[in-house]
Amino acid sequence: MTARTPEVQTKLPAVGTTIFTVMSALAVEKNAVNLGQGFPDFGCDPKLLQAVTDAMAAGHNQYPPMPGILPLRQAIASKIATLYGHSYDPQTEITITAGATQAIITAILAVVRPGDEVIVLEPCYDSYVPNIDLAGGKVVRVPLTPGTFRPDFDKIAAALTPRTRAIIINTPHNPSATVWTEAEMQRLEELLAPTDVLVISDEVYEHMVYTGARHESAARFPGLAARTFIVSSFGKTYHVTGWKVGYVAAPAPLTAEFRKVHQFNVFTVNTPMQHALASFMADPAPYLELPAFYQRKRDLFAEGLAKTRLKLLPSGGTYFQCVDISEVSDLNEADFCQWLTSEIGVAAIPLSAFYGDGFDQRVVRFCFAKKDETLHNALERLARL
Ligand SMILES: Cc1ncc(COP(=O)(O)O)c(C=O)c1O
């Protein structure tokens, strides 16, 4: 008898090897400084590591409750209430997830039915569209304004139909590093008020907002909070992206539906990390000091880039810096990034990777969540441009 693997018709025909994988492999091959990948090359606070060790030694190694341990949910509710002025019930409105990625797909699977429309604002994080596809939803792409990346509310309004089930927003925004203003959040609140459209608000960079601006969480706006799954990630805030722990805050009826899916796609999230994060959150300093920590790195990197012919776009939040390449090269974004990695020795990500149609506006993204020495090393190489 011959063993034969049955043929599988792919559920995600448009998904292949991403530019992130390609660029990372090329960066290794060419020994380039990797400013493409969106994660830190430095460690987290040793106190956080110790707290994990302590939690394991104390025997916190079995399944935690399905929505996450209560002290962590309480710490999150209290942080949101203090920073954004909205009270979530930790029992019924906060769920710990395996990073923001699982939170987003779980929210989508919980509320999007086949044929429902979901609005995404392009450029956008790469998991949103495949998540909607897996739910059988219809992706409705609305571009952010080219050049400024501001939301275009006329275009968003025009995209709303009776079939619109949800809109996904992301502030501070990956990849453009823009931050939504209070007025923009209010516009969204007003626009959605007469509708039953839900919001998935990806706020993983909530603690990285610069020059004194504040993060406009959907939690600040009652009309949005009532219809929104707010998603965040400890990976970004505490420099532990590999731990994959995040959370969702949403009104009780939305959380109830979220948990129905959550309990069958992950059931729950690793126990010792949850205990460690709960005790570490008692001190707000690490997240309150994050803007100053990253703003210094942003400015250090920007100062070096200003000496090149790359044109800096504003970086108001996140740990990304976008640059316009048009004075340096005639190549398209993807080819430029390959060239930059191979010939200059610095990896970056083309913005076209964040558009369904590969829209090319001659802009690439660098990540500055790196040790100072890594940034200096990259700048020395980029000085040739
Ligand atoms: C906008 C955005 N959303 C979600 C994620 C995923 O976060 P996590 O690692 O917690 O799954 C990322 C990570 O890069 C991101 O940039």
The ligand as a Tripos MOL2 file, in Angstrom:
@<TRIPOS>MOLECULE
LIG
   16    16     1     0     0
SMALL
NO_CHARGES

@<TRIPOS>ATOM
      1 C1          0.0230   46.3870   14.8750 C.3       1 LIG1
      2 C2          0.3610   45.0840   15.5130 C.ar      1 LIG1
      3 N1         -0.6220   44.3240   15.9930 N.ar      1 LIG1
      4 C3         -0.3720   43.1380   16.5750 C.ar      1 LIG1
      5 C4          0.9140   42.6530   16.6990 C.ar      1 LIG1
      6 C5          1.1350   41.3080   17.3290 C.3       1 LIG1
      7 O1          1.4160   41.3710   18.6840 O.3       1 LIG1
      8 P1          1.7470   40.0520   19.5250 P.3       1 LIG1
      9 O2          3.1910   39.7640   19.3440 O.co2     1 LIG1
     10 O3          1.3940   40.3950   20.9220 O.co2     1 LIG1
     11 O4          0.8980   38.9550   18.9830 O.co2     1 LIG1
     12 C6          1.9750   43.4170   16.2080 C.ar      1 LIG1
     13 C7          3.3590   42.9080   16.2880 C.2       1 LIG1
     14 O5          4.2330   43.3220   15.5840 O.2       1 LIG1
     15 C8          1.6940   44.6620   15.5950 C.ar      1 LIG1
     16 O6          2.6620   45.4310   15.1000 O.3       1 LIG1
@<TRIPOS>BOND
     1     1     2 1
     2     2     3 ar
     3     2    15 ar
     4     3     4 ar
     5     4     5 ar
     6     5     6 1
     7     5    12 ar
     8     6     7 1
     9     7     8 1
    10     8     9 2
    11     8    10 1
    12     8    11 1
    13    12    13 1
    14    12    15 ar
    15    13    14 2
    16    15    16 1
@<TRIPOS>SUBSTRUCTURE
     1 LIG1         1 GROUP 0 **** ****
